[in-house]
Amino acid sequence: MYKYEVIIYWSEEDQAYLAEVPELPGCMADGTTYQNTLQKVQTIIKEWMETAKKNGREIPKPIGRKLQYA
């Protein structure tokens, strides 16, 4: 759907999967399964973009992978 980098990881503290979209400040979701979390974050990305448009904020262009692994 959207081509933003999504980072999904397990949080022992929260006992849930967490998803972050680094290119969209504050864009995060959580879920009980990996797939559930991915579905939720896709919805949150859409809502983030709708809110940004409504408020006249710039929507960053996806730049892809931010981390380089050695």
N, C-alpha and C positions, 0 to 999 in steps of 0.2 A: 504494500500500500504506500507507505512513505519510506524514504531511503535514508532515514536518520540512524545513526549508530545507537543500538540499544544494548545496555549491559545488564545481564540478569545474573543474580547470584543468590545463594542461600544465606539467610541470616539466622544463626543459632539463637541470638537474643530475641528475635521476633518470631522464630519458628515459622518462617514464611519465605517465599522467594520474593526478592525485591528487584525491580527493573528501574533503571535510570536512563534518561536520554540527555547526555551531556551537552548537546548543542541547543537544547531548549531548557533554559533555567527553570528549575522547580518541577519539571515534568518527570513524574515518578508514579509507579504503581506497585501493588503487592498482590500476592496470590498464594493459594495452597499448592498449586502444581506449576511446573514450568510453562506448560501450554496455557493454563488459565492466566498466568501472569503476562505472557506475551499478548494474549487477546486483550487483556485489560489495558496494557500500555499502548496498544494501537488505538484504542478508544480515547485514552487520555491525550495522545498526540493530536488527534483530530479536534478534541475539545480545546486543547492549548492553542491550536492554530485559529480556530473560530474566535476565541476570546481575544487573541492578539489582533486579528483583523478588525473585530468590533471596536477595539480600543485604539486603533490606528498605530499599533506597534509593528515594527519591522519583523518579518519572519525570516530567520536565517536560512540560507541555502545549505542543504546537506553537504558536508565535506567528507563524509565517510570515516574510515578508520582513523582514530586519533592516536592510538598507542602503537608503537613499534616494538616488537619483541625481538630480543637478541638471540 
